[in-house]
Amino acid sequence: MKQNIDLGLLIFRLILGFTMLLHGIAKITGGIGGIEHMLGEHGLPGFIGYGVYIGEIVAPLLLIVGFKTRLSAAVFAFNCVVALLLAHAGDIFALGKYGGWAIELLALYIFGSLALAFTGGGKYSLDSKLKKR
């Protein structure tokens, strides 16, 4: 069977970006009050919460089109690590209701975006098209 790593990277970028973008859209429609509150509980200023728009909207959109893929993926991973530490630190060693890792979605986001930070977006990305110029 012929391998097509670039097609795999495209699919991976699309699903990673799209599923996180939905979280970002929820922040646009519902606001970031909950995030600001969590930041305050940790002694951090609430305005830092606006960074969620970069991590959950800008970075996913850039991943989807494959522009500045490595940087976008690193920002995406950082955003997820911050979410993990602020909202889910107590769940790192916990199982969910149905036996899965309690933070499995965040883990997939973190490690998936780290994988893209190392691989780049592949030939079906805007990065690749701009590089050829």
VEXDREN-2710 file (C-alpha; in Angstrom, 1 decimal):
% VEXDREN-2710
k/r/px/py/pz
1/MET/0.0/0.0/0.0
2/LYS/1.4/3.4/-1.0
3/GLN/2.0/5.8/1.8
4/ASN/0.8/9.4/1.6
5/ILE/2.1/11.2/4.6
6/ASP/1.1/14.6/3.2
7/LEU/-2.5/13.5/2.9
8/GLY/-2.4/12.3/6.4
9/LEU/-1.0/15.6/7.6
10/LEU/-3.8/17.4/5.8
11/ILE/-6.5/15.3/7.4
12/PHE/-4.8/15.7/10.8
13/ARG/-4.5/19.5/10.4
14/LEU/-8.1/19.8/9.3
15/ILE/-9.6/17.7/12.2
16/LEU/-7.4/19.2/14.9
17/GLY/-8.1/22.8/13.7
18/PHE/-11.8/22.3/13.1
19/THR/-12.5/20.6/16.5
20/MET/-10.7/23.3/18.4
21/LEU/-12.3/26.1/16.4
22/LEU/-15.6/24.9/17.7
23/HIS/-14.3/25.7/21.2
24/GLY/-13.3/29.1/20.0
25/ILE/-16.7/29.8/18.5
26/ALA/-18.2/29.0/21.9
27/LYS/-15.9/31.6/23.4
28/ILE/-17.1/34.2/20.9
29/THR/-20.7/33.5/21.5
30/GLY/-20.5/32.8/25.3
31/GLY/-17.7/35.1/26.3
32/ILE/-14.6/34.4/28.4
33/GLY/-16.0/35.2/31.8
34/GLY/-15.3/31.7/33.1
35/ILE/-11.7/31.9/32.0
36/GLU/-11.2/35.3/33.5
37/HIS/-12.6/33.9/36.8
38/MET/-10.3/30.9/36.8
39/LEU/-7.3/33.2/36.1
40/GLY/-8.4/35.4/39.0
41/GLU/-8.5/32.3/41.3
42/HIS/-4.9/31.7/40.4
43/GLY/-3.9/35.2/41.1
44/LEU/-3.5/36.1/37.4
45/PRO/-5.0/39.1/35.6
46/GLY/-8.2/38.4/33.7
47/PHE/-7.1/40.1/30.5
48/ILE/-4.8/37.1/29.9
49/GLY/-8.0/35.3/29.1
50/TYR/-8.2/37.1/25.8
51/GLY/-5.3/34.9/24.6
52/VAL/-7.8/32.1/24.3
53/TYR/-9.0/33.8/21.1
54/ILE/-5.5/33.3/19.6
55/GLY/-5.2/29.7/20.8
56/GLU/-8.8/28.6/19.9
57/ILE/-9.6/30.7/16.8
58/VAL/-6.5/32.1/15.1
59/ALA/-4.2/29.1/15.6
60/PRO/-6.8/26.6/14.5
61/LEU/-7.7/28.6/11.4
62/LEU/-4.0/28.8/10.5
63/LEU/-3.6/25.1/11.0
64/ILE/-6.6/24.4/8.7
65/VAL/-5.0/26.3/5.8
66/GLY/-1.5/25.2/6.8
67/PHE/0.0/28.7/7.2
68/LYS/2.8/29.1/9.7
69/THR/1.9/25.6/10.7
70/ARG/4.8/24.9/13.1
71/LEU/4.3/28.2/14.9
72/SER/0.5/27.9/14.9
73/ALA/0.8/24.3/16.3
74/ALA/3.1/25.5/19.1
75/VAL/0.7/28.3/20.1
76/PHE/-2.1/25.7/20.0
77/ALA/-0.2/23.4/22.3
78/PHE/0.6/26.2/24.7
79/ASN/-3.0/27.2/24.8
80/CYS/-4.0/23.6/25.7
81/VAL/-1.3/23.3/28.4
82/VAL/-2.6/26.5/30.0
83/ALA/-6.1/25.1/29.9
84/LEU/-4.9/21.9/31.4
85/LEU/-3.1/23.7/34.2
86/LEU/-5.9/26.1/35.0
87/ALA/-9.0/23.9/34.6
88/HIS/-7.9/20.3/34.6
89/ALA/-4.8/19.9/36.7
90/GLY/-6.6/17.7/39.2
91/ASP/-7.6/15.3/36.3
92/ILE/-4.2/14.4/35.1
93/PHE/-4.1/11.1/36.9
94/ALA/-7.9/10.5/36.8
95/LEU/-10.1/8.3/34.7
96/GLY/-13.4/9.6/33.2
97/LYS/-16.8/8.2/33.8
98/TYR/-16.4/5.5/31.1
99/GLY/-12.8/4.5/31.9
100/GLY/-11.0/6.8/29.5
101/TRP/-8.3/9.2/30.6
102/ALA/-10.1/12.3/32.1
103/ILE/-8.0/14.6/30.0
104/GLU/-7.8/12.6/26.8
105/LEU/-9.2/15.3/24.6
106/LEU/-6.7/17.8/25.9
107/ALA/-3.9/15.2/25.6
108/LEU/-4.8/14.6/22.0
109/TYR/-4.8/18.3/21.3
110/ILE/-1.5/18.9/23.1
111/PHE/0.4/15.9/21.6
112/GLY/-1.2/16.3/18.2
113/SER/-0.3/19.9/17.9
114/LEU/3.2/19.1/19.1
115/ALA/3.5/16.5/16.3
116/LEU/2.5/19.2/13.8
117/ALA/5.0/21.6/15.3
118/PHE/7.7/19.0/14.5
119/THR/6.4/17.8/11.1
120/GLY/5.0/21.0/9.6
121/GLY/1.9/21.0/7.4
122/GLY/3.0/18.9/4.5
123/LYS/2.8/19.6/0.8
124/TYR/-1.0/20.3/1.0
125/SER/-0.5/23.4/3.0
126/LEU/-0.2/27.1/2.3
127/ASP/3.3/26.9/3.7
128/SER/4.3/24.5/1.0
129/LYS/2.7/26.6/-1.7
130/LEU/4.5/29.8/-0.5
131/LYS/7.8/28.0/-0.2
132/LYS/7.8/27.1/-3.9
133/ARG/7.7/30.8/-4.9
END
